[in-house]
Amino acid sequence: MSRQLLVLRHGKSDWSIGASDLGRPLKNRGKRDAQRMGAWLKQQDLIPDFIISSPAERAKNTAEKLAKATGLTAKHVHYDARIYEAGLTDLKSVLGDCPESAARVLLIGHNPSLESLIENLHQGELQKPEDGKLLPTATLAILTMPEHWSLLNEGCATVESITRPATLPKKFIFNGLTGLEQRKRPTYYYSQSAAIPYRIEKGELQILIISSSGNNHWGIPKGIIEPGYTAPASAAIEAWEEAGVRGIISEHMIGHYLHEKWGGTCTVQVYPMAVTEIVDDHEWEENHRSRQWLSIKKASSVVKQKSLQTMFATLAENLSSKKA
């Protein structure tokens, strides 16, 4: 069996925040570079069979962003503490423990150990670019490997290519109704779901609405349908994260609406959720927002999407018919 090893250095990290080395996240540039590399792997039909990453936050962010852009999920990423602060022997041990069934392995980690690994595995002398950097942030090296992951002697592999994120398209291919488009984010960003959190208080139907991040307008919790999740499950996650509520989410969509974002049109599927738990304001993850319970009439007067107003009314009708 011919094998390939994909070696990716984590994306550009954010040094502006006061985090430990292990906890330092990616900058926005690092996130986009990871997504571009994932989209490129998908276009080149180079989807990894096995992804293994350092547990450092910047590597974890890189792995998850890349995986989703390839069409995989964050659940496909495996973490190995040996990769963080690894030496050459450590990295070879990590690869030796990869499943024999994996023909293409993606390893995500840090320099200088990744460069040392590539130089050690490559047969012959490896010519470096003019800037002397073999593996800048979010750069991917592809190597042809021996038949077994455990047989990683010096000079056993050949570097096929080294690809930097700066050489990839800035935008992502989106296969929409009008054909191929170029958009600012990966395709899955434009499929979203939302929850209408509701309760019955003293016989009156109330809806929980939340403010936008900038407190500019009112709406309901919504977000990207993450790869690996159903639309209702993703809506329930958004309700918890954005509104601080849990409950029973309907599996039946009550409606949908469109909104413009990231240079394209997002389709938002909407699901009612009977609230059973609400977190206190001081424990609420996004308490920079505002939230309030309102009657159907009042909620309809403050949300700007007419389609949401219609869904509020439909929810009221559906609940009334169940009582009857």
C-alpha positions as CSV (number, residue, x, y, z in Angstrom):
1,M,0.0,0.0,0.0
2,S,1.4,3.4,-1.0
3,R,1.1,6.0,1.8
4,Q,1.2,9.7,2.1
5,L,2.1,11.9,5.0
6,L,0.7,15.4,5.1
7,V,2.7,17.6,7.5
8,L,1.1,20.9,8.4
9,R,2.4,23.6,10.7
10,H,-0.3,25.3,12.8
11,G,-1.7,28.7,11.5
12,K,-0.6,32.1,12.7
13,S,-1.2,32.5,16.4
14,D,-2.4,35.5,18.3
15,W,0.2,36.9,20.6
16,S,-1.9,39.9,21.6
17,I,-3.9,38.1,24.3
18,G,-2.5,37.0,27.7
19,A,-2.5,33.3,27.2
20,S,0.0,30.6,28.0
21,D,1.9,29.0,25.1
22,L,-0.3,26.0,25.3
23,G,-3.5,28.1,25.3
24,R,-2.6,30.7,22.7
25,P,-5.3,30.7,19.9
26,L,-5.1,31.5,16.2
27,K,-5.4,35.0,14.7
28,N,-8.1,35.5,12.1
29,R,-5.4,35.1,9.5
30,G,-4.5,31.7,10.9
31,K,-8.1,30.6,10.8
32,R,-8.6,31.6,7.2
33,D,-5.3,30.0,6.2
34,A,-6.3,26.7,7.8
35,Q,-9.7,26.8,6.0
36,R,-8.0,27.6,2.7
37,M,-5.7,24.7,3.1
38,G,-8.6,22.4,3.9
39,A,-10.6,23.6,0.9
40,W,-7.5,23.0,-1.3
41,L,-7.0,19.5,0.0
42,K,-10.7,18.8,-0.8
43,Q,-10.3,20.2,-4.4
44,Q,-7.1,18.1,-4.9
45,D,-8.9,14.9,-3.6
46,L,-6.3,14.7,-0.7
47,I,-8.7,14.1,2.2
48,P,-6.7,12.5,5.0
49,D,-7.8,9.1,6.4
50,F,-6.4,10.0,9.8
51,I,-5.7,13.4,11.4
52,I,-3.5,13.7,14.4
53,S,-2.7,17.0,16.1
54,S,-0.9,18.7,19.0
55,P,-3.3,19.6,21.8
56,A,-2.0,23.2,21.8
57,E,-4.9,25.6,21.2
58,R,-3.4,27.0,18.0
59,A,-2.9,23.6,16.6
60,K,-6.3,22.4,17.7
61,N,-7.9,25.5,16.1
62,T,-6.0,24.7,12.9
63,A,-7.0,21.1,12.8
64,E,-10.7,21.7,13.4
65,K,-10.9,24.6,10.9
66,L,-9.1,22.5,8.2
67,A,-11.1,19.4,8.9
68,K,-14.5,21.2,8.4
69,A,-13.3,22.8,5.2
70,T,-12.5,19.4,3.8
71,G,-16.0,18.1,4.6
72,L,-14.9,16.2,7.7
73,T,-15.8,17.2,11.3
74,A,-13.9,18.1,14.4
75,K,-14.6,14.6,15.7
76,H,-12.2,13.2,13.1
77,V,-9.2,15.0,14.8
78,H,-7.2,12.9,17.2
79,Y,-4.9,14.7,19.8
80,D,-1.6,13.4,21.0
81,A,0.3,15.3,23.8
82,R,3.6,14.0,22.5
83,I,3.4,16.3,19.5
84,Y,3.6,19.4,21.7
85,E,7.3,20.2,22.3
86,A,8.2,17.0,20.4
87,G,11.6,15.9,19.3
88,L,12.2,13.9,16.2
89,T,11.9,10.5,18.0
90,D,8.6,11.6,19.5
91,L,7.1,12.4,16.2
92,K,8.2,9.1,14.7
93,S,6.6,7.3,17.6
94,V,3.4,9.2,17.1
95,L,3.4,8.2,13.4
96,G,4.3,4.6,14.3
97,D,1.1,4.4,16.4
98,C,-1.1,5.5,13.4
99,P,-3.5,2.8,12.2
100,E,-2.1,0.6,9.5
101,S,-5.4,1.1,7.6
102,A,-4.7,4.8,7.2
103,A,-3.1,5.4,3.8
104,R,-3.0,9.2,4.2
105,V,-2.1,10.7,7.5
106,L,-2.2,14.4,8.4
107,L,0.1,15.5,11.2
108,I,-0.4,19.0,12.6
109,G,2.2,20.4,15.0
110,H,5.0,22.9,15.6
111,N,8.4,24.0,14.4
112,P,11.3,23.2,14.7
113,S,10.3,19.6,15.1
114,L,8.2,19.4,12.0
115,E,11.0,20.7,9.8
116,S,13.4,18.3,11.4
117,L,11.0,15.4,10.7
118,I,10.7,16.4,7.0
119,E,14.4,16.8,6.5
120,N,15.1,13.5,8.3
121,L,12.6,11.5,6.3
122,H,13.4,13.0,2.9
123,Q,15.8,11.0,0.7
124,G,18.6,13.4,-0.2
125,E,19.2,17.0,0.4
126,L,16.1,19.2,0.6
127,Q,16.4,22.6,-1.1
128,K,14.9,25.4,1.0
129,P,13.0,28.4,-0.5
130,E,14.9,31.7,-0.8
131,D,13.6,33.0,2.5
132,G,15.1,30.0,4.2
133,K,11.8,28.9,5.7
134,L,10.8,25.3,4.9
135,L,7.5,25.3,6.8
136,P,6.1,28.8,7.7
137,T,2.8,28.9,9.5
138,A,-0.1,26.9,7.9
139,T,2.3,25.5,5.2
140,L,1.7,21.9,4.1
141,A,4.3,19.4,3.0
142,I,3.3,16.2,1.3
143,L,5.6,13.2,1.5
144,T,5.5,9.7,-0.2
145,M,6.0,7.2,2.6
146,P,7.1,3.6,3.0
147,E,4.5,0.8,3.3
148,H,4.4,0.8,7.1
149,W,4.1,3.8,9.5
150,S,6.5,2.0,11.9
151,L,9.3,1.8,9.4
152,L,10.4,5.4,9.4
153,N,14.2,5.3,8.9
154,E,16.2,8.3,7.8
155,G,15.8,8.9,4.1
156,C,12.8,6.6,3.7
157,A,10.4,9.1,2.1
158,T,10.3,11.7,-0.7
159,V,8.8,15.2,-0.4
160,E,6.3,15.6,-3.2
161,S,5.4,19.2,-2.6
162,I,5.3,22.1,-0.1
163,T,2.4,24.5,-0.4
164,R,2.1,27.8,1.4
165,P,-1.3,29.4,2.1
166,A,-0.3,32.6,0.3
167,T,-0.3,30.7,-3.0
168,L,-3.9,29.5,-2.6
169,P,-7.0,31.5,-3.6
170,K,-8.3,34.0,-1.0
171,K,-11.9,33.0,-1.7
172,F,-13.7,29.7,-1.5
173,I,-15.6,27.9,-4.3
174,F,-19.3,27.8,-3.6
175,N,-21.5,25.6,-5.8
176,G,-24.7,27.6,-5.7
177,L,-27.9,27.6,-7.7
178,T,-26.4,29.9,-10.3
179,G,-23.3,27.8,-10.6
180,L,-19.8,28.1,-9.2
181,E,-19.2,31.3,-7.2
182,Q,-16.3,32.7,-5.1
183,R,-17.2,33.4,-1.5
184,K,-15.3,34.7,1.6
185,R,-16.0,31.6,3.7
186,P,-16.2,27.8,3.2
187,T,-19.5,26.4,1.8
188,Y,-20.8,25.1,5.1
189,Y,-20.8,28.7,6.6
190,Y,-23.8,29.6,4.5
191,S,-26.1,26.8,5.9
192,Q,-27.3,27.9,9.3
193,S,-30.0,27.0,11.8
194,A,-31.8,28.9,14.5
195,A,-34.0,28.2,17.5
196,I,-37.1,30.0,18.7
197,P,-36.9,29.6,22.4
198,Y,-40.4,29.7,24.0
199,R,-42.2,29.1,27.3
200,I,-45.7,29.4,28.6
201,E,-45.8,31.9,31.5
202,K,-49.2,32.3,33.4
203,G,-51.0,31.0,30.4
204,E,-49.2,33.3,27.9
205,L,-46.8,32.2,25.2
206,Q,-43.5,34.1,25.5
207,I,-40.5,34.1,23.2
208,L,-36.9,34.7,24.2
209,I,-35.2,37.1,21.9
210,I,-31.5,38.2,22.1
211,S,-29.6,41.2,20.9
212,S,-26.9,41.0,18.3
213,S,-23.3,41.0,19.4
214,G,-23.1,44.7,18.9
215,N,-26.6,45.2,20.5
216,N,-27.8,46.8,17.3
217,H,-30.9,44.7,16.7
218,W,-33.0,41.9,18.2
219,G,-33.3,38.3,16.9
220,I,-33.1,34.7,17.8
221,P,-30.0,32.5,18.5
222,K,-28.6,31.2,15.2
223,G,-25.4,30.0,13.8
224,I,-23.6,27.8,11.3
225,I,-24.7,24.2,11.0
226,E,-21.4,22.6,12.0
227,P,-20.3,19.6,10.0
228,G,-21.4,16.4,11.7
229,Y,-24.5,18.0,13.3
230,T,-28.1,18.0,12.2
231,A,-29.8,21.4,11.8
232,P,-31.9,21.0,14.9
233,A,-28.9,19.9,17.0
234,S,-26.9,22.8,15.8
235,A,-29.8,25.2,16.6
236,A,-29.9,23.8,20.2
237,I,-26.2,24.4,20.6
238,E,-26.6,28.0,19.4
239,A,-29.5,28.5,21.9
240,W,-27.3,27.5,24.7
241,E,-24.2,29.5,23.6
242,E,-26.0,32.7,22.5
243,A,-29.1,32.8,24.7
244,G,-28.1,30.6,27.7
245,V,-31.1,28.3,27.4
246,R,-31.6,24.6,27.0
247,G,-34.8,22.8,26.1
248,I,-36.6,20.4,23.8
249,I,-35.8,21.2,20.2
250,S,-38.4,20.3,17.6
251,E,-37.1,18.1,14.8
252,H,-39.6,19.8,12.4
253,M,-38.5,23.1,10.8
254,I,-41.1,25.8,11.3
255,G,-39.7,27.9,8.4
256,H,-36.6,29.5,7.1
257,Y,-35.2,32.9,6.1
258,L,-32.3,34.4,4.2
259,H,-29.7,36.9,5.2
260,E,-26.7,38.4,3.6
261,K,-23.3,37.7,5.1
262,W,-19.7,37.0,4.1
263,G,-20.3,38.1,0.5
264,G,-23.2,35.7,0.0
265,T,-26.7,34.6,1.1
266,C,-27.1,32.4,4.1
267,T,-30.1,30.1,4.4
268,V,-31.3,29.8,8.1
269,Q,-33.5,26.9,9.0
270,V,-35.6,27.7,12.1
271,Y,-36.8,25.2,14.8
272,P,-39.0,25.9,17.9
273,M,-37.5,25.0,21.3
274,A,-39.5,24.6,24.5
275,V,-37.2,26.0,27.2
276,T,-36.6,23.9,30.2
277,E,-33.5,25.5,31.6
278,I,-32.1,29.1,31.6
279,V,-28.7,30.0,33.0
280,D,-28.1,32.9,35.3
281,D,-26.8,36.1,33.7
282,H,-23.4,35.9,35.4
283,E,-22.9,32.3,34.1
284,W,-24.2,33.0,30.6
285,E,-21.4,32.5,28.0
286,E,-22.4,35.5,25.9
287,N,-23.6,37.9,28.6
288,H,-22.3,40.8,26.5
289,R,-25.7,40.4,24.7
290,S,-29.1,41.4,26.1
291,R,-32.0,39.0,26.3
292,Q,-35.7,39.3,27.2
293,W,-38.9,37.3,27.3
294,L,-41.6,38.9,25.2
295,S,-45.2,38.2,24.2
296,I,-45.8,37.1,20.6
297,K,-47.1,40.6,19.7
298,K,-44.2,42.4,21.3
299,A,-41.5,40.1,19.9
300,S,-42.9,40.5,16.4
301,S,-42.7,44.2,16.8
302,V,-39.0,44.3,17.6
303,V,-37.5,41.7,15.2
304,K,-36.8,43.0,11.8
305,Q,-37.3,39.8,9.6
306,K,-40.9,39.6,8.5
307,S,-40.4,35.9,8.0
308,L,-39.6,35.5,11.7
309,Q,-42.8,37.4,12.6
310,T,-44.7,34.9,10.5
311,M,-43.0,32.0,12.2
312,F,-43.8,33.4,15.6
313,A,-47.5,33.5,14.6
314,T,-47.3,29.9,13.2
315,L,-45.8,28.7,16.5
316,A,-48.6,30.3,18.4
317,E,-51.2,28.6,16.1
318,N,-49.5,25.2,16.4
319,L,-49.4,25.3,20.2
320,S,-53.0,26.5,20.3
321,S,-54.1,23.6,18.1
322,K,-52.4,21.1,20.3
323,K,-54.3,22.4,23.3
324,A,-57.5,22.1,21.5
